[in-house]
Amino acid sequence: MTDQIIDWTHVPAAVWRRHRHGLRAIRRLDPIRWDQLYGIGRQQEALARNTERFIAGEPSNNALLWGSRGTGKSSLVKATLNRYADQGLRMIEVDKDDLVNLIEIVDDISEQPWRFVIYCDDLSFEVGESGYKALKSVLEGSLELPPENVRVYASSNRRHLMPEFMADNQQSQVRGGELHPAEAIEEQVSLADRFGLQLSFYPFSKDVYLQAVDALFPEVTDRETLHLHALRFATSRGGRSGRTAQQFYRQFSGDFD
């Protein structure tokens, strides 16, 4: 089905649409570049190495980017596609609610010559949701091994992707001096454990946030005033991040000398 709809020679990315039960080529790709990201150099280096190994056919991991909102998780994945698309990397975005179709999607691309990243943004599961079962199968396979030309990159605000409750910890037991986590905790951790590369993201420090602001306002000479307003804006938004810096730029671009 996929190879009849998408010409991957000219299309670097597609998104799964449930109503048409198929892929749609992404027409307006986010152009964010690798050098436009600030404050996440460690994460960039780790994801670049993993992606380059994947493209080269060497052992590589599925990746989970987790942490505070607005700190560059999604932007890093988009920039990764833009950086490596000309080396054969392709990306398919799948919404969490459509993960039940993931095995079908992977079946359609497993024989393609391209290297595919399945991208799940803002991934998390609530009690009773079952989409994670299809995700588990693609991450590690079942009777059939997962295809070598597919990896999953997911971003999430949760480290373990599933809800954590105090009662789960209370059901854990100590036997023979060893801690035996409750079944609920085992379920929470087991999904995240299938991502061999886990990258954590934290709110920006004041200096990193201002560096991001400076990069967006290269022509401004009155840095003191710019920084004062940028910090006030971050306080009003409840935190410092790359997203906050971008929002500040969109609101105040052209207002400073």
N, C-alpha and C positions, 0 to 999 in steps of 0.2 A: 504493500500500500504506500509506504513512505517514498520509495524510489520512483513512483509514478507521479508524485506531487511535487517533491522538492528536488531541484537540481543543485546538489551539494557542491558542484564545481563553482557555481557563482553565488551560492547562498551560504553565508557563514553561520546563520542561526535561524532557529524556528521555534515556535511555541505550540504546545498542544492545546487544541480547542475541543472541548468536550461535545459541543452541540453538533459539530461537523464530524466528530470522532476521527480526527486526523490532525496533521501538522499544517501550520500556516507559516510561510516564510516571514521573518521579521523584516519589515520594509524600512523602518527608521531606527537603525541601531544606535544605541548610546555611544558617542564618539570618545568617551573618556579615555585618556592616555595614561600609561604607566607613570610618567613623570608628573602627572597632575595629582598624585596621591601623596599625602603628607602624614607623618607620624606613625606609619605602619611598615617601616622598612624591614623589620624582622619577619613580619608576615608575608610581605612581598617576596622576599628571598626564598622562604620555605615553599611557597606555592609555585614560584617560578621553577625551582628545582624539580618539584614533583611533576609539574606539567611538562617540562622538557624531557624528563625520563619517560613519561607516558607517550609523548609524541614519538620518541625514539624507539618505542617498543620494549623499553626496559621496565623492570619491576617498579610499580608506582601504586599510590594509595588513593582511595576515596578520601575526600577532604570535608571536614566540618569546620566552618568559620562561625564562632559563637562569641557572644559578648554584648556589650552595651549598644544601644540603638544609635544609629547615625555615625558610627566610628569607622566606616569604610568597608564593611564586609561585602555588601553587594557591589560596590564600586570596584573592589579588587577583582571580583569574578568577571565583571564586564571588561575591565582593563586587560585581564588575562586573555580573553577572547580576541580583543583588538590587537594584542601584541603577537599572538601566535596563530592567527587565522591563516596567514600566508604560508605557514608551515604545516598546514593540514588539520588544524584544530577546528572542530565544529561544536556548536552548543545547541541543546534543546532545553527550553524552559518548561517545566511541568509544575503546575500548581499542586499544593498539598492535597486538595480534594480530588485530584485526578490521578493520584498515585496508584489507584486500583488498575489503571491502564498501563502501568509502567512496564510490565513484562511484555505486553503486546508491542509497545513502542520499541523496546530493546530488541525484540525478535526481528523487527523490520529493518534495523540498522546494523545488525551484527555481522552481516556479510559485506558491508560497505568498506571501501578502502580508507575512509577517513577515520580520525580519532575523535570520538564524541564524548563531551561532558554533558551529563544530565544535570541541569541546574534547578535546584529547589530553593526558592527564596523564602525567608521568614518561616522556616520549617519548625513545627512543633505539633504535638498531638495531645488531645484531651482524652479523658476517660471514656472508653467505649468506642473510640475511633479505631478502624482496622486497616487504614491505608499503610501503616508502617509494616505490615506483614509482606506486602508486595515489595516495599523498599528493602527489607531484609533479604529477600530472595535475590534481588539484583545486586546487592552489596556483596553477598558471599555465595550465591547460588544455592541450589538444592541438590537434586540428583544430577542436574546439568550445571556445569560450571558457568559463571558469568562470562560474557564475551570479553576478550582482551582489548577490544577497541572501544570500550565504554567505561567511564568512571563517573561517579556522582560527586558533585560539589554542592554542598548545602550551607545556607546561612541561617542562623537562629539566635534568638536572645537567650535561649536555654542551653545549658551545657549538655544535659541528658535528653533533651527533646521531648520528654514526657513530664507530666505534672508530678511534683514531689509533695508528699503529705507527711506531717508529723507522725501520724498513725503508722505509716509504713516503717519508720525507724523503730517505733515501739514494738513492732512484731519481730524484729531481729532477735536472734538468740546467740548465746555463747555456749558452745559445747566443747568440752575437753580443752578449754583455754583458747579456742578458735572462734572468731566471729562468723556467724552464718547469717548473711543478710536475708531479710524477708523476700518472698517471691516478687512482690511489687517492686522492690528496689532492684532485684536482679533483672527484671523486665526493663526498667528504666535505663539501667547502665548498659544492658546488652546491645541495645540499638546503637547508642553512641559509640560503643566499643568497635563496631564494624567500620567506623571511619578511622583508618590508620593514621591520617594526618589531622590533628585537631589544633586549630589556631585560635588563640584567645585575643579579644579586642576590648580595650578599656577606654574610659573617657580621656580626652586629651588633657595634658597639663596646660597651664596658662601659656607657657612659652611655645609649645607646639601649636596650640590654637592660634596664637598671634602670627606664627610663621605661615600658617595656612591663609590667614587673612591678608598678610603682606603679599603673598603670591597672587592673590586675586586682585589686589590694588597696587600694581607695580608703579604706577605713575604718581601716586600720592606722595607729597613731600612732608606734610604735617603728620608724621607717624604718631605723635603723642595723642592728638585728637582722634585719629582713626582708631587707635588701640582703646582709648577710653570708651568710645561708642561701641566698639566691637565687644568689649567685656560686659558693658551694660546689656547689650543685646543677648549675649550668652546667658547672663543671669536671668533675663526675662524668659528665656527659652528653657531654663532648667538644667543647662549643662553645656560643656564645651565639646565640640566634635567637628569633624569635617563637614557634616551636613549643616550644622549651625553656621559655619563660616560661609558656606554657599548661600544659605538663606539670607545672611547679612549682606552679602554681595548683591544679591538680586534686589534687595530692598533699598540699598543705599548707593549703588553704583552711580558715579557721577556727582555725588554730593560733597566730596572732599577735594581739597586743593593739594 
